[in-house]
Amino acid sequence: MPFTVYLFSIAVFAQGTSEFMLAGLLPDLSAELDVSVPQAGLLTSAFAVGMVFGAPLTAAFSRGWPPRRSLAIFLLVFIAVHLLGAITTSFTVLLASRVVAALANAGFLAVALSLVTRIVPTEQRNRALSIVLAGTTIALIAGVPAGAFLAMSFGWRSALWAVALISVPGLLAVLSRSIGNSLPAGERRRLISEFVALRNFRLLLLMFLALSVNAATFCGFSYLAPLVTEAAKLPATMVPLVLALFGIGALLGVLLAGRLALRRPAASGRLAGALLAIGWSILGSLAAHPTAFLAMFLPLTLLLGALSFGLGSALIARFMAEASGAPTMAGAFATMSFNIGAALGPVLGGLAFSSWLGAAGPALLSAGFVCLALLTSLVSTRRRQTG
């Protein structure tokens, strides 16, 4: 496996940490910058929106550049705006820096995903993509807690400095010419031809499935804490353990999804989806029964993390493998589908949490998202067979 793939994963780890960590720093941010907590929450929303719209925009804008130049510029911008955010005293400037950081993050990830599929042998592509995407899961396990620890010890600005510092190795690798400076022969295509290639029904289906599974993942994950403390009436000291188990499961799922060579990926994906829907349903249904909940919760959380990120990673890998007709835009649309799910899940999870279902609502809604993905997959397969 090229060492470049691991450096990409480190960069994605820094970017994932940046995307998620501010959610735990909102009280300190609001107090120092003299804004309300909901206003400070816009910093997280702005990053998510920037990721969704930034992926196709930055990929289209930079598609004529050599890959090394694109990656270097995106990383330089990402580092620079984090340094700006770490020293500014203006909430408006910090908010703008989050939007620009998201655009740079989206551009880097889109180019990196597309490039990885071209610099590794075909039989290693799934594993390489999983290693890159593992950066996001490691961010959930280690990066976000580490950012919270830095913020508590040295203030929230230290977390932004740390993200900028962690991004430097990836930048040095890109600048060291370890990455090709041009696309292979035949890889340059007109932008319109790439969009036409992406209109393929199978690709649109894979995007929708990845979006739905990722919405389920972040819907349930975002509300694990109140599920533990409010629904199951367990002590708050259980929350870090639960989040850590989910993150460890996520990392295992991503790595295993990349290593397992499945002869029937569609059937295997549906099996994983069915298990995932059952798991989220059990989690939500048992929340009102603390004894049964405690007996199953910890192993179930580990399993849900593995299935959620394993299935999501496998869907992204399948999308990248089948989108060879859009070599520079495939990564952008994979990134976009991933982040639409990440943004949509917590919002709808909040509505479920506020409903009569209470703290169990997000887990049950996650099961619904996965069931929607399964139903869509089955109907589309049946239509192809009868058509």
NORSUL-V469332 format. One record per residue. PHI is phi in whole degrees, -180 to 180 (none if undefined). NEAR is the number of other C-alpha atoms within 8 Angstrom. Layout:
# NORSUL-V469332
phi->[PHI	PHI]
near->[NEAR	NEAR]
This chain:
# NORSUL-V469332
phi->[none	-58	-62	-56	-61	-70	-67	-60	-63	-63	-63	-66	-60	-62	-70	-65	-60	-62	-65	-99	-72	-67	-60	-91	-112	-61	-59	-66	-62	-65	-68	-75	-95	60	-131	-76	-62	-59	-64	-63	-63	-62	-63	-74	-64	-62	-65	-62	-65	-61	-67	-64	-84	-73	-59	-69	-66	-70	-66	-68	-65	-102	-64	-83	-82	-62	-54	-64	-66	-59	-63	-65	-65	-63	-69	-61	-64	-59	-65	-62	-73	-72	-65	-63	-63	-73	-113	-75	-112	-106	-64	-61	-65	-63	-62	-63	-66	-68	-64	-66	-61	-65	-62	-66	-60	-62	-64	-61	-65	-62	-68	-63	-63	-67	-68	-59	-67	-105	-104	-120	-60	-55	-70	-107	-63	-59	-67	-63	-63	-66	-64	-63	-69	-62	-57	-69	-69	-66	-61	-68	-75	-115	-65	-65	-61	-64	-63	-65	-65	-61	-63	-67	-86	-129	96	-64	-64	-63	-66	-68	-59	-65	-61	-61	-66	-66	-77	-64	-56	-63	-64	-63	-65	-65	-73	-82	67	-77	-116	-57	-100	-152	-77	-60	-57	85	-87	-80	-131	-65	-59	-63	-69	-70	-65	-63	-63	-77	-80	-56	-60	-63	-70	-63	-64	-63	-62	-65	-64	-63	-60	-66	-65	-70	-62	-62	-60	-80	-65	-71	-63	-64	-120	-66	-61	-67	-63	-73	-86	-95	-77	-89	59	-90	-66	-63	-66	-78	-61	-58	-64	-63	-64	-65	-63	-62	-66	-64	-61	-61	-64	-61	-64	-63	-68	-69	-62	-78	-91	-80	-90	-93	-73	-125	-63	-66	-65	-64	-64	-67	-64	-62	-64	-63	-64	-67	-63	-64	-62	-64	-64	-62	-60	-70	-72	-86	-61	-84	-125	-53	-65	-65	-61	-66	-65	-107	-65	-65	-65	-68	-63	-60	-65	-64	-61	-66	-67	-62	-78	-65	-68	-61	-64	-64	-66	-63	-63	-63	-61	-64	-68	-92	-101	-65	-76	-132	-63	-100	-104	-61	-61	-65	-76	-64	-62	-64	-64	-59	-82	-62	-62	-65	-83	-73	-57	-64	-65	-71	-63	-63	-66	-66	-64	-82	-84	-65	-73	67	-65	-78	-57	-60	-65	-68	-66	-59	-60	-64	-59	-68	-62	-61	-63	-63	-62	-61	-64	-66	-65	-65	-65	-63	-66	-66	-70	-86	-81]
near->[6	6	6	9	12	10	11	11	13	14	13	13	15	15	12	13	15	10	11	10	13	10	8	7	11	11	8	9	11	13	9	6	9	6	10	8	9	6	9	12	10	9	12	12	9	11	13	14	11	13	15	13	10	14	17	12	8	12	14	9	7	8	8	5	7	10	13	13	9	12	14	11	8	12	14	9	11	13	13	9	12	14	11	10	12	10	7	9	6	7	9	6	10	12	11	8	12	12	12	12	13	14	14	14	13	16	16	12	13	18	15	11	12	14	9	12	13	7	6	11	7	6	5	9	12	12	11	14	14	14	14	14	12	13	15	12	12	12	13	13	12	8	14	12	10	8	11	13	8	12	13	8	6	8	10	13	11	11	12	13	11	8	14	14	8	10	14	9	10	12	12	8	12	12	9	7	9	8	10	8	9	7	9	5	5	5	7	7	8	6	7	6	9	14	10	8	10	12	8	8	6	6	12	10	9	12	14	10	12	14	14	13	15	15	17	16	13	12	19	16	9	9	12	11	9	9	12	15	12	9	12	12	8	9	8	8	6	9	12	7	8	11	11	9	12	15	14	12	15	17	14	10	15	18	13	9	14	15	8	6	5	6	4	6	7	6	7	9	10	10	8	10	14	11	9	13	13	9	11	14	11	8	14	12	9	10	13	8	8	11	6	8	13	8	7	8	9	10	7	10	12	14	10	14	16	16	15	14	14	15	15	11	14	13	12	12	12	9	13	14	8	7	12	8	7	13	12	12	14	15	15	16	12	13	14	13	13	11	12	12	16	15	12	10	15	13	9	10	15	9	8	13	13	8	8	6	9	10	11	14	13	16	14	13	13	15	15	10	12	15	11	9	13	11	8	9	11	8	8	8	8	8	8	7	6	5	4]
